[in-house]
Amino acid sequence: MTGDTTAGGATVGGASGALVELDNVSKYYGNIRALEGVSLEVHAGGISCVLGDNGAGKSTLIKIIAGLHRHDAGDFLIEGEKTTLASPREALDRGIATVYQDLAVVPLMPVWRNFFLGSEPRKGSGPFKRLDVALMRETTRAELLRMGIDLRDVDQPIGTLSGGERQCVAIARAVYFGAKVLVLDEPTAALGVKQSGVVLKYVAAARDAGLGVVLITHNPHHAYLVGDRFVLLKRGVMSGSHTKDSITLDELTRQMAGGSELEELSHELERAPVPSHLGGHPGGGPAGTN
Ligand code: ATP
């Protein structure tokens, strides 16, 4: 895929500035094929969406990019350099932050405490060293505001925020700690329409801040609203790869819904004889026909 040209005419690929690139990547668990020959590019200021049903391989793909699992074949490039990440810590050090659906937060702790969890600034020295609470409070408030999130009170326990707000805090946190690539695991899966809209706004804000975003979702409408590249996965293989200018929402939805498979099923249902105990005729054909 390296060196391909998009419909827009720009050169793409590791050599030309993709932050993260998967080229023909495969992953097997024993003899189970979780991913085979999957390619994906993530560019600064772009949103690459990965769409797929259950078991399509989305989690496996996240785990490879996040440094949890190693790929078995193909190339994984970070800023053009072939890489095999040894751990999630290494992924973070290389600028890849992953926000999982079940966010790792401490519900009873204040928003600001969760914002800095694991990276708390301290002040003073020696035995007088202590958490710099004022700085954490102020920074959290300012950073959330910068992303357009106006929280009434950063002292409230994060568990009192809505699911959408918590996703937004996690995105703002990744931006603040200098992520270059943000991987979002189904951030709107458990949310209603309005909250999904709020989260997608912050996904777009992260993109506008210059990050490259990988948005995993099974919702083509959400993907199409913000995405500029779409990779469709089906049972571990890539069933489609499109740039936004090369596919319509209707077509993306059709492909995601099963496309030709659904059409075939619909024809089969039309032809299928109705069993006699359900009112069909012994000779076959739908009930009510002669
Ligand atoms: P879902 O949306 O249901 O989580 P997914 O698209 O994330 O699905 P994966 O979890 O990546 O899909 O799974 C892809 C395939 O790999 C599935 O067939 C799954 O059973 C298999 N698989 C995933 N993880 C493992 C594992 N640790 N060991 C064995 N097989 C696995």
Residues whose N, C-alpha, C, O or C-beta is under 5 A from the ligand:
A	BS01	ATP	Y29 I32 R33 A34 D53 N54 G55 A56 G57 K58 S59 T60
